Amino acid sequence: STLDVGPSSALLRVGATLGTFSDHCMGANTILNLSGCADDRIRFAVEVCVRCLDAASGTCKALILAPTVPVARQFHAIAQLRDGLTASCVFGNAYVDSWTQPEWARHLNAIALLVTTPQLFLDALSAGHVDLRAFCVLVIDECHHCRGQHPFAMLFKEHFSWTGSGEHIRVLGLSSKMTKRQVKNASERQQAIQQLERLMASQVLEAGRSVQDNCAQSLPASSGTNC
């Protein structure tokens, strides 16, 4: 069945530690507006990937798309610290650029988590070398770039779809800001956030406020199934 995670009618503000969001991210496509320590954000993303891999059946993989090679290397370094997780960081060079479907298949068969950059992965998808359905979870770091013709946005516009057979990819977007440019008012910011939600088929949650201020707002139940 198709997972229905339409955009929220209003921005949810949920205050607490990252641990508060883990269960929600397992059950619904989520964009977290986070600030603070990058290592904490990366560790959280890796933890969500591990949980989705544990819940998935078969040979499903996890995918983290980082905006730059240095950030991809940060994700990979922290993922390598996780016991039992086989992770690989792939970025463009003459060797990788020559990969076709057999090379990509052999590489993915040997790992559980792929960390790479968006343009390289988009090119592999567009060439038919990789199938997005091979992954059970997709993490987009600095997802505020997911607009216009950015590779993040083109991935969702050209390749992201539900299979209709109950197989789907859990989406986790991470960002320290929801808009790339200064917005004039709260209404304009809200409009930009809703556009991001629609494109990523996800719901924005904002961390950073106290639990006392925000815990009265309950999270919406997911209408889909877990990873």
Disulfide bonds with the S-S distance in Angstrom:
none
